[in-house]
Amino acid sequence: MRLSTLLAVATLSVAAPAVAQAAQPSPYLTVEQLRAKFADKDSKFANIGGVEIHYKDEGKGPVLLMVHGSQSSLRTWDGVVAKLKDRYRIIRYDVAGQGLSGNISDEAAATLKPTDIAEGLLKQLGVTKLKAGVGVSSGGTLIAFLASGRPDLVERAILSNMPSDPVVTTHLKQPQAFLDAQARAKANKVTDLDYWNQFLSYFSGDPARISPAKRQEYADYNRREPNKNLIALTAQIRDGKESTATFAAMTTPALLIWGGSDQLLPVPAADRLQQYLTKSEVSRVILPDVGHYPPLEVPDRFADIMAAYIESGVPNLPKP
């Protein structure tokens, strides 16, 4: 089960829209409409394997790659980038099919892997070495897969609240307002602002840290027109067997920055990931008051921990 299906509304983003009555406006936003609203002076686009990828390349210095989680966008990293771009070159992109990136064709879905997008973008940008690959949620899974397959490319992996086993949701105790929002979203085949208010509050350690503007942004991005291949290039755990072997093969040193108040993947999930990383030198920091999206919820703290690990807590790097 992928992370973005955790709330039993898995078909929302991929279901065909209901036929609208003639006078009713569509509840969905096109990619063009989203780009008109959210693209800015730093927005760039690259064609990777036939998929149009929206990315940003900011700052100067050692290179960091940042990958967001499911149902999110590269804007997850806005606060972290603002604090670190004066000393690092930071590359981040919208995962294919999400944010402002293009839809995924049947051919791309059949021939590409999630890591192909990251590798292809870095190649186009002339990057041959990352000081760190950084990912949250399913973005962390992608970074772990990338580090395992390309230890020559990824010097360090910084992983935050990522699944390392198939995700289960039976342990979640959700408030009735959130359950009602999910039922409404399933019936209407689109999520509204109240859904995202409930979602972001539930998965935060402190809901007050998520601004009204950020909540509206999530609502807008997730009104994107449905695409049947939405999750084809999102890093997934699937049955867990292949991914566990991939984690076991990873030699890249790793830092786990974990929100300890994550309802979905609490601290025992970090323990399991650390157990799987048998060949990696693993460090970890638990943030007890933070939920599932640490870089979104506490960007300054997240950035400070990242920088301390990269600049001071130097791990034993694998030999070339």
N, C-alpha and C positions, 0 to 999 in steps of 0.2 A: 504493500500500500504506500502511495507516495504521500509526502507531507501535506500537499495542498488538498488532499481528500480527507483530512483528519476530522472534519466536522460533518460527515455524512451528507455533504452536498457536492459529491464528486462530479456529478454530471452538469453542474451549472455552467461551467465555462466551455463545455464541449457539446452541449445539446443544441440541436437546431432550434432557432427562435420560432416561437409560435407565429402563425400568420396574423398580422395585425389588421385591425379594421381600417378602412380607408383613411379616416381622418386622424388616426392616432399616430403620434410620433414614435419612432423606434426607441426602445429603452436602451439601445446599445450605442456606443461611440465607435466610429471608424478609426483606424490607425492614423489616417490623415487628420482627423479632428483632434486626436490625442497629441499628435506632433505639433499642431498649431497651438495647442494650449501649453504644452510642457517643454518642447524643445527650446534651447537657449543658445547663446553665443558659443558655448563650449561643446554643443552637440555635434557629433560627427557620425558618419555612416560608412560601413564597410560591407562588401559582399564576401561572405565566407561560405563556400560550397553551395552557392545559390541562395543563401539566406541573407537578407539585409539586416545588419546588426547595428544598433545604436550604441555608441560608446563615447566616453570622455577620456581625455589624456591630458592630465594637468600636473604642473609642478616640474621640478628638476631634481635629479639626484638618483640614488638607488631605486630600482623599479619595484613597485608593489602592484599586484593584480588583486582586485576585490570583486567578489561574485555574490550577488544577493540570493535570497531564498525564493521559494515558490510564491506566486501571487503578489510579488513585490517588484521593485525596479531598482536601477542603479542609484536612485535617490535615497535608498537605505543608508548609503555611505556619506551623505552630504556633510554631516557634522564631523565625521572622522576625517574626511578629505580636507575640510576647512582648517583643521588643526595641524595636519601633517604635510600639506602640499608645499610648504616653504622649505622642506628638506628632503622630500621624496618626489619621484615621478610616479603618479598614481593613475593606473589604467583601470577602468571599470566599464562594464557593459550590461545592457539589458539582455537577459537570457532569451534566446530565440523564441518568438511567439508571445513574449511578455513585454511590458513597458512600451517603448517606442520601436522595438525591433520588429522586423517583418514577420509574416506568417510562415509556417513551415510547410513546404510542398510535400506531396507523397514521396517524391524522389529523395528529397533531403531527409525525410523521416526514415526512409529505408536504407540510406547509405552513410549517414553521418552519426557520430557519437557525440555526446555532450562535450567531451574534452576537445573534439575537433574544432569547435568554435573558438575556445580559448587559445589553442595552439595556432590556429589560422590567423586570428587577430594579432597575436604577439608577433608572428612571422611577418605580417604585413607592416607592422610598426617597427621592425628591425630589432626586436627584443630577443636576446639569446639567454638572458639570465634574470631571474626574479630574486630580489632580496627576500621577498616573502609572497606567497600566495595566501590570500585571506578570504574566508568564506563563512557565511552564516546560514544555518538551516540547510536546505538542499544545496546551497552554494558551497557550504563546507564540504559536503560529500563530493562535489565536483572537484574542489581543490585537492582533496585526499586522493581521488582517482588520478588527477593530473600529476601529483607529486609521486605517486606510486609508479606510474608509467614513464615519467620524465624526471628522474632525479637530477639529471644534468641541467634541467631548466629551473626547477623550484628548489631554492636553497633552504627555505624554512616554510612550514605550513602553520598557519594560525587558523584554528577551527573553532567555531562558536555554535553551540546548541544544534549540532548536526545529527541526523539519524545514522546509526551504524547497524541497525537491525530493522526489519520490516516494522513500520509504525503501527501501533495499536492505540485505540482510543477508548477502550472499555473502562479505563480507570478515571476518565475525566468526569468531574461533577460540575456540570454547567448550570448557570442560573436560568430560570425560566425565560427571562427576556431574551437570552441568547438562543435558547431552543426555539422560541417563537420566531426569531429573526431567520433562523435556518429553515424552518418550515415554510415561511413566507418566500424565502429565496428559492427553495426547491419548487414551490408552486408556480412562481412567476418566471423562473429560469433566468433570474438576474438578481444580483445582490444590491441592496440600497445602502444609504449612508448609515442607517440605524444598525444594519448588519455589521458594518465595519467598525462602528463605535463599540458594539458589543464584542466583536472579535479582538480588536486591539486592546480593549480594557481587560478582557479575560486573559490574554496572553502576555500582559505586562506585569512587572512587579509593582509598579506604581502608575496607574492609568493617567495621572496628571502630567506625566512626562511626555505623553503623546499629544501634540497640539491639535486643535481643531483643523488647521490647514493640512496637516499630515493625514488626518482621518479622511478629509474630503478628497485628498489626492488618491488614497487607496480606493475609495469608492469610485472615483472617475476611472482609474486604470482598470479596475475590474468590471467595468461596464463595456469593455472592449468586445467587439463583435466576435462571436464564437468561431473557433477554428478546430477542426477535428484532430489535428496533430499538435494541439497545445502543449502536451507534456513530453513529446517525443524527444526533445533535446534538453530536458531537465534531468539532472543526475538522480537516479533512483536506486533503491536498495533491492527491489524485487523480492526474491525468496531469501536473500541474505547469504547464500552460499558463495556466489562469485565475489560479492563485495567483501566478505570476510577474508577471502584469500587475497584480494587486492590490498586490504589494509595490512595483512600480515607481511606482504612483500614490500611495504613502504619503508625506506631507510631514511627518508628526510626527517630531520628533527621537527617536532610539533609542539605548539603551545595550544592548550585548550583554554579558551576564555568562556566560562559557562555561567549562564544565568541560573542561579540556584532556585529561583521561584518559578521556573518554567513548569507550567501545568502539563505540557505534552511530553517533554524530555527532561525530567528532573535529574539530579546529580547521579543516580545510578546509571543513567545512560552515558554519562561521561566516564564512569568507572568501566563500563563495558567496552567503550571505544578505546580507552587506554589499554585494556587487556588485549584487544585485537592488534594494537600497534606494537607487536613484539620486537620488531627490528628498529623501531624509531626511539630516539631519546625524547621522552615526553615530559613536558612541564605543564602545569595547570594553575589557573586562578579561578576560584569560585566567587561569583558575585551574588551573595545571598538575597539581596533585595531586588534582583533584576529578573525579568521573565525571558521569553523565548527569543527576543530580538535585541541583544545587548548593544550592537552598534547604533540601532535606532533609538533605544531608550536612554542610554548613557554614553553618547558618542565621545565626550571628552575623556571620560574614564577609560573607555575602550582604547582610544588613541594613545593615552599615556602608557597603558599596559603593553600595547603593541610596541611602542618605541623603546620602552625599557627592555623588552625581550630582545629586540633586534640590535639595540645599541649597547646594552650592558650585559644582559644574560646570554652571553654567546655560547651556543651549544657546541658539542663536538660534531662538526660538520662531516658528512661522509667524504671520503677521498674521491677525487675525480677518476 
